[in-house]
Amino acid sequence: MKKLSILTFLLSLLGASSQAAVLVQVGTATRTTTTAQDNAVLALVAAKDADACVGIGLPASCTQAQYDASPLARPGVTIYPRTAAGAMQYVLDLIFSDLDNVIPAQVTQISSAAAQAAWNAASPAQQQAACTALGKDATTCK
């Protein structure tokens, strides 16, 4: 839930457009942000990084290398640079981390449904041939 609220906040920040630095770029799509929006995202990055660093006994401004060198480091934690590029990567990671969880499940669901439909549409001879191709006993494979 915390990730979703941060993502919602970030997307609302990116909703208003004005002349400033490009903070987010996905493929050829870009989103222009204001300095205030950039500063707000950088503040979120700094707070997230500080939480991770302090949580294992490091200074709030630790780097990824310092974090990784700690015996208390947790796998998968990213310490983002406190730069526009670090802020952009943070926003993209928030957006795409959920996609990584949603898309494979949908693909599996679609693939399973398609496989079941194909199996149901196949003749008994085709089903037996498929079983044999998979190294299964054609008489007991379902």
C-alpha positions as semicolon CSV with decimal commas, in nm:
position;residue;x (nm);y (nm);z (nm)
1;M;0,000;0,000;0,000
2;K;0,287;0,237;0,080
3;K;0,432;0,185;-0,268
4;L;0,095;0,257;-0,427
5;S;0,048;0,580;-0,231
6;I;0,399;0,698;-0,324
7;L;0,333;0,609;-0,688
8;T;0,001;0,795;-0,679
9;F;0,174;1,097;-0,528
10;L;0,448;1,090;-0,790
11;L;0,200;1,060;-1,074
12;S;0,001;1,353;-0,935
13;L;0,322;1,555;-0,922
14;L;0,389;1,470;-1,283
15;G;0,032;1,556;-1,381
16;A;0,085;1,934;-1,393
17;S;0,312;2,042;-1,672
18;S;0,532;2,346;-1,704
19;Q;0,868;2,436;-1,855
20;A;1,147;2,257;-1,667
21;A;1,373;1,953;-1,677
22;V;1,261;1,622;-1,827
23;L;1,238;1,389;-1,531
24;V;1,073;1,080;-1,676
25;Q;1,137;0,920;-2,013
26;V;0,999;0,584;-2,124
27;G;1,100;0,488;-2,475
28;T;1,024;0,796;-2,681
29;A;0,764;0,934;-2,437
30;T;0,882;1,204;-2,200
31;R;0,721;1,399;-1,922
32;T;0,837;1,753;-1,855
33;T;0,836;1,853;-1,489
34;T;0,869;2,174;-1,294
35;T;1,156;2,246;-1,061
36;A;0,915;2,206;-0,768
37;Q;0,814;1,861;-0,896
38;D;1,178;1,763;-0,943
39;N;1,257;1,876;-0,589
40;A;0,960;1,684;-0,447
41;V;1,070;1,360;-0,617
42;L;1,431;1,415;-0,509
43;A;1,307;1,461;-0,152
44;L;1,122;1,129;-0,175
45;V;1,437;0,961;-0,306
46;A;1,646;1,109;-0,024
47;A;1,391;0,999;0,237
48;K;1,367;0,646;0,093
49;D;1,745;0,616;0,074
50;A;1,791;0,756;0,426
51;D;1,539;0,506;0,561
52;A;1,726;0,215;0,401
53;C;2,071;0,341;0,504
54;V;1,986;0,431;0,862
55;G;1,795;0,104;0,894
56;I;2,124;-0,087;0,876
57;G;2,332;0,160;1,075
58;L;2,480;0,368;0,791
59;P;2,466;0,746;0,749
60;A;2,145;0,872;0,587
61;S;2,344;0,979;0,281
62;C;2,506;0,641;0,211
63;T;2,571;0,529;-0,146
64;Q;2,477;0,203;-0,314
65;A;2,837;0,081;-0,277
66;Q;2,839;0,159;0,096
67;Y;2,503;-0,008;0,140
68;D;2,607;-0,321;-0,051
69;A;2,932;-0,345;0,149
70;S;2,743;-0,363;0,479
71;P;2,694;-0,712;0,622
72;L;2,342;-0,598;0,717
73;A;2,244;-0,503;0,361
74;R;1,913;-0,648;0,245
75;P;1,904;-0,800;-0,105
76;G;1,721;-0,602;-0,370
77;V;1,747;-0,261;-0,202
78;T;1,842;0,019;-0,438
79;I;2,004;0,338;-0,312
80;Y;1,933;0,596;-0,581
81;P;2,172;0,882;-0,658
82;R;2,031;1,214;-0,539
83;T;2,030;1,350;-0,892
84;A;1,772;1,402;-1,165
85;A;1,880;1,070;-1,319
86;G;1,839;0,895;-0,982
87;A;1,494;1,048;-0,937
88;M;1,393;0,941;-1,288
89;Q;1,511;0,585;-1,220
90;Y;1,318;0,581;-0,891
91;V;0,995;0,686;-1,065
92;L;1,044;0,430;-1,343
93;D;1,123;0,154;-1,091
94;L;0,804;0,234;-0,901
95;I;0,596;0,222;-1,217
96;F;0,750;-0,089;-1,367
97;S;0,789;-0,292;-1,047
98;D;0,412;-0,337;-1,042
99;L;0,406;-0,419;-1,413
100;D;0,661;-0,694;-1,354
101;N;0,418;-0,850;-1,108
102;V;0,102;-0,800;-1,313
103;I;0,208;-0,880;-1,669
104;P;0,354;-1,232;-1,614
105;A;0,039;-1,334;-1,425
106;Q;-0,181;-1,210;-1,710
107;V;0,035;-1,382;-1,972
108;T;0,021;-1,708;-1,775
109;Q;-0,354;-1,678;-1,738
110;I;-0,398;-1,607;-2,110
111;S;-0,159;-1,888;-2,204
112;S;-0,336;-2,136;-1,975
113;A;-0,675;-2,040;-2,113
114;A;-0,548;-2,066;-2,471
115;A;-0,387;-2,403;-2,399
116;Q;-0,708;-2,535;-2,239
117;A;-0,915;-2,413;-2,534
118;A;-0,676;-2,575;-2,781
119;W;-0,682;-2,901;-2,583
120;N;-1,062;-2,902;-2,573
121;A;-1,081;-2,834;-2,948
122;A;-0,831;-3,111;-3,034
123;S;-0,948;-3,450;-3,149
124;P;-0,867;-3,753;-2,930
125;A;-0,594;-3,848;-3,182
126;Q;-0,441;-3,498;-3,160
127;Q;-0,454;-3,511;-2,779
128;Q;-0,281;-3,850;-2,780
129;A;-0,014;-3,722;-3,023
130;A;0,049;-3,421;-2,797
131;C;0,084;-3,647;-2,494
132;T;0,327;-3,872;-2,678
133;A;0,532;-3,570;-2,791
134;L;0,561;-3,466;-2,424
135;G;0,678;-3,815;-2,325
136;K;0,351;-3,902;-2,152
137;D;0,148;-4,220;-2,182
138;A;-0,102;-4,137;-2,455
139;T;-0,375;-4,348;-2,295
140;T;-0,366;-4,177;-1,953
141;C;-0,257;-3,822;-2,038
142;K;-0,520;-3,552;-1,995
